[in-house]
Amino acid sequence: PSTANRVSPIIIQSSERYDVSPLLIAAIIRQESNYNSAARSPTGAVGLTQIIPSHWRQACPGNLYDESVNINCGTQVLATYYKSAGSWSKAVAYYNVGPTGYNTNRKMKKQGKRYAKQVKQHEKNLKSKL
């Protein structure tokens, strides 16, 4: 809760900048890192939104462990995926498995859809607490 309270203004700012629902951003953070700013995945993804630095270095310069940089980057990535996917659920699936994985591999597509469903549940839970 303390991290969520601390980063909520950053989430609001990023949501306005990239036209993404703040609840969706918060749900992605919940799913990706459970609000652990120091999170690091086995694949090298870092921070609250679990950005892989090697994939997003040019689009998201700066320290990805910095909460503001990380949330802005994750939101930018999600907004970019939405533009190519055409729907938020597909954009969220892309966020997990990437557009190539989603569109070329049945197993990855299934994983992406399952991930999107989990994020949607987090979003629903957050909305019910408002």
Disulfide bonds with the S-S distance in Angstrom:
Cys60-Cys73 2.01
